[in-house]
Amino acid sequence: MLQKNMQSAFQRWFQCHWRALLLYSLLVVSLQACVSVSVESTEKLDVASPGEDLYSEDFSFEQAFLGLQGPAELGVALSGGGPRSANFSIGVLAALHEQRILDHVDYLSSVSGGGYAAYWYYSQLLNMPVLRDFSSASEQNEQTAFQYSKETIFSGYPLRRNDEPTNCDMSVWATDPFCSLRFRNDYRFQRHLEDRSDLLVNATTPWQQNIEYAAKAVTWGAATLSTFVSDLLFDWEINANPIRRYYEHGLERTYGLTPMFLKKDGSIYEPRAGDTYANDSWFLFPGVQAKDISFNELRVATKRSIEDSSLYDGTLPFWIIDTTSGVELQDRKWSEDLYDEVFELTPLGFGAGHYGYIKQTPDFVSISRAVTASGAAGDGQSVNGLARGTRDFFNVDLGLNIENYHHDMSLAKKVYHRVLPIPFYRFSNFKQTNKHVTVHLSDGGHSDNLALFSQIRRGTKTIIVVDAEQDRLGVFKSAKQLQSRLRDQYSLDFSFKNTVPVFYDPRNTKTQIFTGTVTRMNAGRNRAKTDGIPADEVVLNVIYIKLSVDRDEIRQECADKNRYCVVDYYMNKHAAVFPHHSTVDIQYDKMQVAAYRELGHLIGMKLCKKSETWKLLTSISRDMCAPR
C-alpha cells in the first residue's frame, strides 16, 4: 500500500513538473558550452614530472621564436601589488627605456598589479604602427600633432622636466602640480593613467559616480541570486559575477586603452574641444572605445618586432602572464610544487606542471581577462570551507574557469557532475584535483607574487625583479616564501649578495636595489639531475628593486623648486603610509599615480649608477647604460 502511494505521488509530481525537469536537463547539457572557456589543444609539450630537475624542460620552441641560441640573457619580472605596483612598475619601465636596458629584455613576466603595467605597455606599443601614421598625417592639427614613440608614451615625468611654463607659477603648483601638463599633447598617455586611475567607476563627476555605483550595486545584487543557484547549490561555474566584469572594464579603460581616439573597428575618431584623450565608454555617457588586444595579436607583433625593430621602437619582450591554478592554499596534498601551481599564459602556449603545457596560442581568453585573473587576489580559491562558501554566496570570485584539457572526460560524466547538487558534486571530480571538469585560475600572487619562478624555469641568466608588494614592515615576505620553496623543492638557493638590514624601513632607507644569485645546492628534497654539479655554482643573477623611499635623496633631487617633483610633495603629505598604501586601495587619485610612478623612475635610474648592477648589465651588452 505504501509503495503504491509513493508511486502515485511520484506520478502526480512528474505530471506537474516534467516540463521543468526537461528544461533543467537541457540547461545542464547546454551549460557544458558556457560554464568554462573551451580549450582545443593541439600539441601537448613533454614536461618534467614533479621532483625532476627544474631545467629538464625544453624551451627551444620559445628560443627559436625569439631568435635565441639558448637561455635568454635578460628578463624583467613585475610583482603583484595592484595599482601601487602598476604605477611603480611603469616608472621603472620608463627608467629602463631611458638607459637602453628595456631594448635588450627577452622575457617579461608579470603577476597581478605588475600585469597592469605590462598590459599598458603592450597595449600602447601594439597600436604604434597605425597611430604613428595617424600622427604624421595630422601634423597640421595642433591638437593631435606629436611624434608617436616610446618616449611619447613615457613622457610627462615632472621630475625630469626642465621647461617651466609661463602660465603656472609655484602658487598654482601648490594646489595643482599638473597645471602645466594638463593639456599637453606629449603628456596624453600618462595623463590618461592619472585621469582614469579609479578601477571601480568610469564616471568623473560626483553625481555620475553615484548613479554608476547605484546601478552596479543593483546588478550585483540581482546576479547574486543566480550565482547562489549556479555556483553554490550546483557546480555550474557560470561565473556571472558583475564585479569581475567591472574590475576587468576598469583595467581595460585605464591600462588597456590608448588615448588616441581609436574606435573598435580601428578607425580614427576626430577629436573635439574638451576631449580628455580617454577613449572609453560608459553606459550612460558613451564615448570611444578601442579594441582589446588578443594573444594572437601579441604573438604576431612580438615576431614582427624581431624581424623589423623599427615598427615598435625595438623588439617586444616575450610576455608571460602568471596565474595560480586550481589549488586551495590550505591544502597542498596534491600540489606541493611551484611547478604545479604557477599557470602560465604566453603568446605561444599555456599550462602548469600538474595539467601539462599546451603549445598553442591561448586565444580562448582575451589579454584583459587573463590580466584580470592574474590579479584576482580576493578570489575564493585563496580560502577554504565556510569562507569559500560565503564568497560563492555573495558572488565575489574574480578568477577564470577554463576547460580541463588534462583530463579526457566524457560528456556524460560532465553532465553527471553538473546535475549533482551540494554536497554531492564535491565527491565527483573534486575541485582540488587535476581531474576536475575545469581548471580555476586565480591571482598569480597565490603561488609566486614576484613572477620570478617562470623565468627561473627558463634559465634567464639575469633577471630584474620589481618587488612592489605591500610591505610596510620591510619583511620581504614574497622573497622569503620563494627562497624557502626553491630550496625545499628544487635544491636551489636564492639569496642576496648585499645584506638586508635587520630593521628595514621601506619608508626611509638607503638600500633600494639588491643583487643576488640563484645557485645550485647539493642537498634538498629533489636532488634529481643535480649530482655532479658543483655546489654554489651560479646559475642566475638577480637584480632586485624594492619599493622604498630614500627621503634624503628625494629632497636633494627636488631641491630645485623650479622643477615639478610630485613624489616629494606626496611623500611629505602621506609620510605614514607612502610608499606602501594598501593593495585593497584601487581608487588612486592623480597625485598618487604620479608619486608612485616617479618613485619607480627615480630608483630605476640608479641601475646604471651602481657599480655592481652596471657591471652585470654592460656584460650583456655595451649598448646598455648609454644615454639616448
QUIVENCOR-V889307 format. One line per field, one symbol per residue. ss: DSSP state (H for helix, E for strand, C for the rest). psi: psi as a letter, one per 20 degrees, with the letter a starting at -180 (. if undefined). A space follows every 50 residues. Layout:
ss=???
psi=???
This chain:
ss=CHHHHHHHHHHHHHHHHHHHHHHHHHHHHHHCCCCCECCCCCEECCCCCC CCCHHHCCCHHHHHHHCCCCCCCEEEEECCCHHHHHHHHHHHHHHHHHCC CHHHCCEEEECCHHHHHHHHHHHHHHCHHHHHHHHHHCCCCCCCCCCCCH HHHHCCCHHHCCCCCCCCCHHHHCCCCCCCCCCCHHHHHHHHHHHCCECC CCCCCHHHHHHHHHHHHHHHHHHHHHHHHHHHHECCCCCCCHHHHHHHHH HHHHHHCCCCCECCCCCECCCCCCCCCCCCCCCCCCCCCCCCCCHHHHHH HHHHHHHCCCCCCCCCCEEEEEEEECCCCCCCCCCCCHHHHEEEEECCCE EECCCEEEECCCCCCCHHHHHHHHCCCCCHHHCCHHHHHHHHHHCCCCCE EEECCCCCCCHHHHHHHHHCECCHHHHCCCCCCCCCCEEEEEEHHHCCCC CCHHHHHHCCCEEEEEECCCCCCCCCHHHHHHHHHHHHHHCEEEEECCCC CCCCCCCCCCCCEEEEEEEECCCCCCCCCCCCCCCCCEEEEEEEEECCCC HHHHHHHCCCCCCCCHHHHHHHHCCCCCCCCCCCCCECCHHHHHHHHHHH HHHHCCCCCCHHHHHHHHHHCCCCCCCC
psi=ggghgggggggggghhjhghggggghggghhhiihrpponqeopqpqqqp irphjiqokhhggghikqibqqhprppprrjbhghghghhgghgghghjj ghhjpgpoqqpchhhgggggghgghhigghhggghhikhiohhiproorh hghiqjohhjpiopqhjnrhhhhhhnijhiigkphjjhghhghghkioih qhqhqghhggggggghgghgghhhghhgghighrlhlhllohgghggghg gghghiqplklprhjirpppqqpiqjknmapqhhmqbppqpqqrhghggg hgghhhhnihgklrqpqopoopappkpphiokhiniqhhhgooqoriiar rrhhirppnppmjiqrghhghghhkmhjqihiarchgghghggjljpjap pqpoigonpqhghggghhhprqjhiiiomqhjrjjqhrpppaphiignii khghhghikphppopookromhililggghgggghhghhjkpooqqgppp qgnooiinqioipqqaqoqqqjqrgnjpjipippqjppgqqpoooporpn gggghghjhoijqpmhhgghghhlhhhpllqqhhojmqrghgghghghgh ggghiihihpghhggggihgpihqkpq.
